[in-house]
């Protein structure tokens, strides 16, 4: 049960990260994108 909860949390987090990446790609060649990729 706890494992399932963490799996759902992880999927939610991955979705948020994906959304952020899409937003960053939209403002292409933005300095923030370069910093983000450097991490």
C-alpha positions, 0 to 999 in steps of 0.5 A: 500500500505504501509502495503504491503511494510512493509510485503515484507520487513519483509519477506525479513528480515526473509529470511536473518535471516533464511539464517544466521541461516543455515550458523551458523548451518553449522559451528556447535558448533561454539562459535558464535552460542552459543552467537547467541542463548543466545541473 
